[in-house]
């Protein structure tokens, strides 16, 4: 608290992160700016990853650490319930680090690629029907924005203010607060290809506009000048 009180100003990754700091500390006397993080655009190659790894079924994807704070147990439970209730053909691709404690019934539907190259990650994102990001603890959502650049819509938890904020302002993602909402939204993305493509274009354009390096540089320099 005393550190924030002495600071001339603070730079934040997102509006919800700044709002959290404002609730915890008195920031009324400082200069506080949301700057964000820059991304380089890339050309998505949908279908390349699935063909290379013989993925015959549609798949959703998650990239990042596999731990409780990221919501992985909940995502596995929801996916198992989804497959049991709907009988749909859907796999889940994992990239990143950490164990995956999945029930036996999901073993044939999970593909764990661990750490991969940036190109492989981008290709895998581009070929997915959805990027599922069940985390509650985010300050920006780097992999979420990467999935937007790959023109892949996202499903996030409504209990994470940052991820819901990114989906709302981009029009490139949906958010769920419980299993029924998750099922309805995932079915929508599976069955409505025009909507999925439209959301993908929105996401790509949003990141290229809001998180291009020149836009981030401008916000940073304006904050420092202030």
C-alpha positions, 0 to 999 in steps of 0.5 A: 500500500505504501509503495502504491502511495509513493509511486508517481504513476502505474502502468497496467495491462488491462482495465480490470487489472487497473480497477483491481489495484484501485479497489485495493489501494488509493490511486487517486493521486497518481497517474495510472495508464493502461498500456498492454503488450505488443503482438506481431501478426502472423498468417494462420494456417488452418488445417496444417497442424491436424493433417500433420498429426492425424487429428481426424476429429474437430478439436478445441485447444488450450495453451499454457500451464496446467494447474488449478489456478488456470481452471484445468480441472474444471475444463476436464470435468466440463469436457467429460460431461459435454461428451457424455451428454452430447455424444459429439466428436470433439478432441482437446489439444493441450500445449504447455507444461504440467500434468493433465489429471484426466479421467480414463474416459477422456484419454483417447480425446486428449492430445498433449503436445507439451512445448512446441514451436511458435509456428506449431502453436499458431497452426494448432490454434488456427485449426481449432474450433475454439480456444478454451481459457478457463483461468480465473487469474489473468492480467492481460490474456496473452494466449487468448489474444494469440488465439484471436490473431489465429482467427479462433474464437474463445470460450472463457469463464465469466468469473475472470474479469480480464478475459471476459473484458477482452471477449466483450470488447473484441466480439471474438469470444463467449463466456460461461459461468456454469456448465449449461452455458459452456455446453450451449456455447461450445455447440454453437461454435461447433455447428455455426461455421459462419459465426465462428469465422466472423468471430475469428475475423473480429478477433484478428482485427481487434488485436492488430488494432489494439495491440500492434506495437505502434499502438502500445508504444504510443500508450507507453510514451503518453504515460511516461510523458504524463 
